[in-house]
C-alpha cells in the first residue's frame, strides 16, 4: 500500500489546492467589489507563499515516491490522459499560479492589471478545484481496494481540502497586524469553514455507513470505527479536525484573534492529514488485501 510520501502528497496537494481555490475567490472579490469588505494586502502576501510552499512540497513528495525525477516527466508527457497525469498537470498549474500571485504580493515593482488578475484568478480557481478533486479520484480509480470504490471518497477529500485551504488563509490572517479591520473577512471564512466541516462530517458518516453495510468493505470500515485506526480516526479526524475547530470558530473574539486563528488552523490541518492517513491505511484492511479473506468471503 502507499507510504508516508504519498500520504504527504495527498495532504499537501489537497491543502495547497484548497488554498488556491479560496485565495483565488478572494482575489476575484478584491478586484470586483473592493469596497464591500476589507482585504489587507498583508494577508495575501502571507497566504500565497504558504500555499506555494505546500504545493511545491507536495510535488517533492510525489517525485520522491516515484524514485526518479525523470519518471515525473514521463508521466506528464504520456500521450494517453490518465487521472494521474491530469492531476499532475493541475498540480503544476496551481503551483505556477500560486507562485505568480506570490510575486504580485511580495514584489513592489511587479504589478498586474485588473483584467490580468481576474484571468489569473479564474485559472487558479480551476487548477485548485481540479487538484483537490483529483487526489480522491486517484484512490477511487484503484479497483483493487473495494473500500475506495465510491464517489464518497473524492467528495470527502475535496471537502477536507477546501477546509484546509480556509485554514491556510486563517493561519496567514493570524500574522496580519491589522486584525480588527478584516474582522468581517475572518468571520466570513469561519462560517464557510464551519459549513465545510459539517458537510465533511456528514460525508464521512455516510461513507463509513456505506462501508459497514457491505461485506467486502466492512473490514476497512470497522478498522476506522473500532479497530486499529480508531484512535487516529476518532481523535485526529473527528475530534481534533472537526469538532474542536468548529466549536472554536463559533467562539471567535476580536480581542484574541491571533492565538485563536493559530489553534483553529492547526487543528483543521492536523485533521486533514489524519483523514488521509486513515483512509489510505484503511486500504490495508480491505478484504482484497488480506490473504484468504476474499476466498472466505466468496465461500460465505
SVG drawing of the C-alpha trace seen along z (x, -y; Angstrom):
<svg xmlns="http://www.w3.org/2000/svg" viewBox="-26 -51 42 73">
<polyline fill="none" stroke="black" stroke-width="0.4" points="0.0,0.0 1.0,-3.6 3.8,-5.0 4.0,-8.3 5.3,-10.2 2.1,-9.5 0.0,-10.5 2.1,-13.6 1.4,-14.4 -2.3,-13.8 -2.4,-16.2 -0.1,-18.9 -1.6,-18.8 -5.1,-18.9 -4.4,-21.7 -2.4,-23.7 -5.1,-23.2 -7.8,-24.2 -5.9,-27.3 -5.6,-28.2 -9.4,-27.9 -10.1,-30.0 -7.5,-32.7 -8.4,-33.0 -12.0,-33.5 -10.9,-36.2 -8.8,-37.8 -11.8,-38.0 -13.8,-39.6 -11.0,-42.1 -11.0,-43.1 -14.7,-43.1 -16.0,-44.5 -13.1,-46.1 -15.3,-48.3 -17.6,-45.7 -15.0,-44.1 -11.5,-44.8 -8.8,-42.8 -5.5,-43.5 -2.5,-43.2 -0.5,-41.6 -3.0,-38.7 -2.3,-37.8 1.4,-38.4 1.5,-35.7 -1.1,-33.3 0.1,-32.9 3.7,-32.0 2.4,-29.4 0.1,-28.0 3.1,-27.8 5.3,-26.1 2.7,-23.5 2.2,-22.7 6.0,-22.6 6.5,-20.3 3.7,-18.1 5.5,-17.8 8.7,-16.9 6.8,-14.1 5.3,-12.6 8.7,-12.9 10.5,-11.2 7.9,-8.4 8.3,-7.9 12.0,-7.3 13.5,-9.3 12.6,-12.8 12.5,-11.7 9.5,-9.5 7.5,-12.6 8.4,-14.0 7.4,-10.6 4.1,-10.9 3.5,-14.4 4.4,-13.6 2.2,-10.5 0.0,-10.7 -2.9,-8.9 -4.6,-11.1 -5.0,-9.4 -6.3,-10.7 -2.7,-10.7 -1.4,-12.8 -4.4,-15.1 -3.8,-15.6 -0.1,-16.2 -0.8,-18.9 -3.4,-20.5 -0.9,-20.5 1.8,-22.1 -0.6,-24.7 -1.8,-25.5 1.8,-25.8 2.7,-28.2 -0.4,-30.4 0.3,-30.5 3.9,-31.4 2.7,-34.2 0.3,-35.6 3.1,-35.4 5.3,-37.5 2.5,-40.1 2.0,-40.2 5.7,-40.3 7.4,-42.4 6.8,-46.1 7.8,-46.5 5.6,-43.7 2.1,-44.9 -0.8,-43.4 -3.9,-45.0 -7.4,-44.2 -8.0,-42.0 -4.8,-40.0 -5.7,-39.4 -9.2,-38.3 -7.9,-35.9 -5.2,-34.5 -7.7,-34.1 -10.1,-32.1 -7.2,-29.9 -6.1,-29.4 -9.6,-28.5 -9.9,-25.9 -6.5,-24.4 -7.1,-24.4 -10.5,-22.7 -9.1,-20.0 -6.2,-19.4 -8.5,-19.0 -10.8,-16.6 -8.1,-14.6 -6.5,-13.2 -9.7,-11.3 -10.3,-10.3 -6.9,-8.8 -7.7,-6.4 -11.2,-5.7 -9.7,-4.5 -7.6,-1.8 -10.1,1.0 -8.1,3.4 -9.4,1.8 -13.2,2.1 -13.4,-0.5 -12.1,-3.2 -14.5,-2.4 -17.2,-5.0 -17.7,-8.6 -17.9,-9.5 -14.1,-9.2 -13.3,-12.1 -16.1,-14.2 -14.7,-13.7 -11.2,-14.6 -12.4,-17.7 -14.4,-19.0 -11.4,-18.4 -9.0,-20.1 -11.2,-23.2 -11.4,-23.3 -7.7,-23.0 -7.5,-25.8 -9.5,-28.1 -7.2,-27.1 -4.2,-28.2 -5.8,-31.6 -6.8,-31.8 -3.2,-30.9 -1.9,-33.7 -4.5,-36.1 -3.1,-35.3 0.1,-37.1 -1.6,-40.2 -1.1,-43.1 -4.3,-44.9 -6.8,-42.2 -9.7,-44.4 -10.4,-45.9 -10.6,-42.5 -12.9,-41.1 -15.7,-40.7 -13.5,-38.7 -12.3,-36.4 -15.9,-35.9 -16.9,-35.0 -14.1,-32.5 -15.0,-30.9 -18.6,-30.5 -17.5,-29.0 -15.2,-26.6 -17.9,-25.6 -20.2,-24.7 -17.4,-22.7 -16.7,-20.8 -20.4,-19.9 -20.5,-18.7 -17.3,-16.7 -18.5,-15.1 -21.8,-14.1 -20.0,-12.7 -17.7,-10.7 -20.7,-9.3 -22.3,-8.2 -19.0,-6.8 -18.4,-4.7 -22.0,-3.6 -21.7,-2.5 -18.5,-0.6 -20.1,1.1 -23.1,2.2 -21.1,4.2 -19.4,7.5 -16.3,6.7 -15.9,3.2 -16.8,3.9 -13.3,4.8 -11.9,1.5 -14.8,-0.5 -14.5,1.5 -10.8,0.6 -11.8,-3.1 -14.7,-2.8 -13.4,-0.2 -10.2,1.3 -6.5,0.3 -7.3,-3.0 -10.0,-4.1 -7.7,-6.3 -6.5,-8.3 -9.9,-8.5 -11.9,-9.5 -9.2,-11.5 -7.4,-13.0 -10.1,-13.3 -13.4,-13.7 -12.3,-15.4 -9.3,-17.4 -10.1,-18.0 -13.8,-18.7 -15.4,-19.1 -12.7,-21.3 -12.2,-23.8 -16.0,-24.0 -16.5,-25.0 -13.6,-27.4 -14.9,-29.2 -18.2,-29.8 -16.4,-31.4 -14.1,-33.7 -13.5,-37.1 -11.9,-40.3 -9.6,-40.6 -7.8,-37.2 -7.9,-36.6 -4.2,-35.9 -4.0,-32.7 -7.5,-31.5 -6.7,-31.5 -3.5,-29.7 -5.2,-27.0 -8.1,-26.7 -5.8,-26.4 -3.5,-23.9 -6.5,-21.6 -8.0,-21.7 -4.7,-21.0 -3.9,-18.2 -7.3,-16.7 -6.9,-16.9 -3.6,-15.0 -5.1,-12.4 -8.0,-11.9 -5.8,-11.0 -3.7,-8.7 -6.8,-6.9 -8.4,-6.4 -5.2,-5.4 -4.3,-2.9 -7.9,-1.6 -7.0,0.0 -4.7,2.4 -7.8,3.8 -9.7,4.2 -10.9,7.7 -8.9,7.7 -5.6,7.0 -6.0,9.7 -4.7,13.1 -7.5,15.6 -10.2,13.1 -11.6,12.7 -11.7,16.5 -13.6,16.9 -16.0,14.2 -16.8,15.7 -17.3,19.1 -19.8,17.5"/>
</svg>
